[in-house]
Amino acid sequence: MTKITKEEFISSLKEMTLLEIKELVDAMKEEFGVDPTAVAVAAAPTSDNANEEPSTLTVVLTSAGANKIQVIKIVRELTGLGLKEAKDMVDAGGNIKENIKVEEANEIKAKLEEAGATVELK
């Protein structure tokens, strides 16, 4: 078995959906008997400057607008969710993608707004 680098692992995490990452964390808990989220929280860097612009954002869907079908298609494309899950997410609103780079967040916001949705970046 070949060893993967830290960069390869992080790159593959970026391509996963939140559900897939949760399943990975659960599998790590079962395999190694440790909670990797506790380690991640302990190792999280702190910011000394509160006035800095954030390097990551969360894309929040506030309204699907009149063209809900197009918004559902975009949400499915972005998240990898099934049709029902994407529809439920669009109906309820909320976080579409969390902790992503500012550029990617702006692209997603533009794509969703073009389809008629109302989106916030937090």
Backbone torsions as a table, in degrees:
resi	resn	phi	psi	omega
1	MET	NA	129.2	-178.9
2	THR	-84.2	144.7	-179.5
3	LYS	-84.6	132.5	177.9
4	ILE	-94.5	150.8	-179.6
5	THR	-81.9	164.7	178.5
6	LYS	-59.8	-39.7	-179.5
7	GLU	-65.0	-40.5	178.0
8	GLU	-64.8	-40.2	179.6
9	PHE	-64.6	-46.7	179.8
10	ILE	-64.2	-40.7	178.3
11	SER	-60.7	-41.5	179.2
12	SER	-70.3	-32.3	176.1
13	LEU	-63.1	-37.9	-179.2
14	LYS	-62.9	-25.7	-178.3
15	GLU	-88.6	-7.1	-177.4
16	MET	-87.4	154.3	172.3
17	THR	-82.5	167.0	178.9
18	LEU	-60.9	-37.4	178.9
19	LEU	-63.9	-42.8	179.1
20	GLU	-64.3	-38.2	179.0
21	ILE	-67.3	-40.5	177.4
22	LYS	-60.7	-43.1	178.6
23	GLU	-63.2	-37.5	177.5
24	LEU	-64.0	-44.5	178.5
25	VAL	-61.3	-44.6	178.6
26	ASP	-60.9	-40.9	179.2
27	ALA	-65.6	-37.0	177.9
28	MET	-66.5	-39.1	177.3
29	LYS	-60.1	-45.4	-177.5
30	GLU	-68.3	-44.2	-175.9
31	GLU	-70.0	-44.6	-172.0
32	PHE	-107.5	-8.9	178.2
33	GLY	71.9	21.2	178.1
34	VAL	-129.2	157.6	177.9
35	ASP	-100.2	104.2	-177.3
36	PRO	-64.8	-22.1	179.1
37	THR	-68.8	-32.3	178.0
38	ALA	-65.7	-38.5	177.8
39	VAL	-68.1	-42.2	-179.0
40	ALA	-64.4	-38.6	179.2
41	VAL	-67.6	-41.6	-179.8
42	ALA	-66.5	-31.3	-176.5
43	ALA	-94.1	-0.1	-177.6
44	ALA	-63.8	130.5	-179.6
45	PRO	-71.6	149.7	177.0
46	THR	-106.5	148.2	-179.1
47	SER	-96.6	129.4	177.9
48	ASP	-82.4	-24.5	-175.6
49	ASN	-111.3	107.9	-177.6
50	ALA	-73.7	-14.2	-178.6
51	ASN	-88.3	-2.2	179.1
52	GLU	-66.2	146.9	173.1
53	GLU	-74.3	143.6	-178.4
54	PRO	-67.0	145.8	178.0
55	SER	-90.1	-17.1	176.4
56	THR	-130.3	153.3	-179.4
57	LEU	-134.6	165.5	173.4
58	THR	-116.2	131.0	178.6
59	VAL	-90.7	120.0	-176.3
60	VAL	-116.9	121.9	176.8
61	LEU	-84.7	119.2	179.9
62	THR	-99.0	-28.4	178.5
63	SER	-156.6	140.7	179.6
64	ALA	-79.3	-22.7	-178.6
65	GLY	77.5	-166.2	-174.7
66	ALA	-76.4	-27.2	-175.0
67	ASN	-102.7	62.6	-173.1
68	LYS	-62.0	-35.2	-178.0
69	ILE	-62.5	-43.4	178.3
70	GLN	-64.1	-38.9	179.3
71	VAL	-64.8	-41.8	177.7
72	ILE	-60.7	-42.5	178.9
73	LYS	-60.8	-42.5	-179.7
74	ILE	-66.9	-42.7	179.3
75	VAL	-61.8	-41.6	177.3
76	ARG	-60.8	-43.6	-179.7
77	GLU	-62.8	-41.8	-176.5
78	LEU	-74.3	-36.8	-171.9
79	THR	-103.0	-21.0	-176.1
80	GLY	78.7	12.1	179.5
81	LEU	-75.4	161.2	173.9
82	GLY	-75.2	173.0	-176.5
83	LEU	-60.3	-47.7	-177.6
84	LYS	-64.2	-44.8	-178.9
85	GLU	-64.2	-41.7	178.7
86	ALA	-64.9	-40.9	178.7
87	LYS	-63.1	-44.9	178.4
88	ASP	-60.1	-41.1	179.7
89	MET	-64.6	-43.0	-180.0
90	VAL	-66.7	-41.1	178.9
91	ASP	-62.8	-42.1	-176.1
92	ALA	-83.2	-23.9	-173.5
93	GLY	76.2	-174.2	177.6
94	GLY	113.6	-165.2	-174.5
95	ASN	-71.4	123.9	175.7
96	ILE	-89.6	-49.7	176.4
97	LYS	-140.4	140.8	-177.0
98	GLU	-117.3	147.5	174.0
99	ASN	51.3	54.4	177.3
100	ILE	-112.4	162.0	-179.0
101	LYS	-61.7	151.2	-176.2
102	VAL	-57.9	-42.4	-178.8
103	GLU	-62.1	-45.7	179.7
104	GLU	-64.4	-40.3	179.3
105	ALA	-62.1	-41.5	179.0
106	ASN	-66.3	-37.9	177.4
107	GLU	-64.1	-44.2	179.6
108	ILE	-64.4	-43.0	179.4
109	LYS	-60.2	-45.6	-179.5
110	ALA	-62.4	-42.0	-179.4
111	LYS	-63.2	-44.9	-179.8
112	LEU	-68.9	-40.0	179.4
113	GLU	-67.4	-33.9	177.2
114	GLU	-62.4	-32.2	178.9
115	ALA	-82.5	-4.7	176.4
116	GLY	105.8	3.8	-178.5
117	ALA	-84.1	159.5	173.0
118	THR	-105.8	125.5	-172.4
119	VAL	-131.1	144.0	173.4
120	GLU	-120.2	150.6	173.4
121	LEU	-112.7	126.8	180.0
122	LYS	-122.7	NA	NA
